[in-house]
Amino acid sequence: MDVNTSKVDPKLLELLVCPLTKTTLNYDSQANELISKKASLAYPIRDGIPIMLISEARKLEV
C-alpha cells in the first residue's frame, strides 16, 4: 500500500457524525475530507485518520 494513500475504513465513516451538529457526513474522496452540509464544514483526513475537531475544519463556501 502506498504511504501517501489516505483511505478511511468505510465502517468508520458510517459511525462518524459532525461534532457540531451530530448529523451524518459525506466523504469527498477528491479533497480527502468529510463534509458536514448542515454545519458547512469540511473535516480533513490525514494519514487515513479523520480529524474531527471543529478548529481543524475548513469552512465551506455557501
C-alpha angles and dihedrals in degrees: 000000000000113000091223093056110106105194118165123210107257090220090057090052090055090057100045122094133179108277090217102046102016089228128133121276132226120221116231104197095186094056092030091229140124111235126213105195093186094053094034090229134132117208114207125233113216122187089345093307120115110228101217098185118122089215090059095046122106117232112239121224110247 
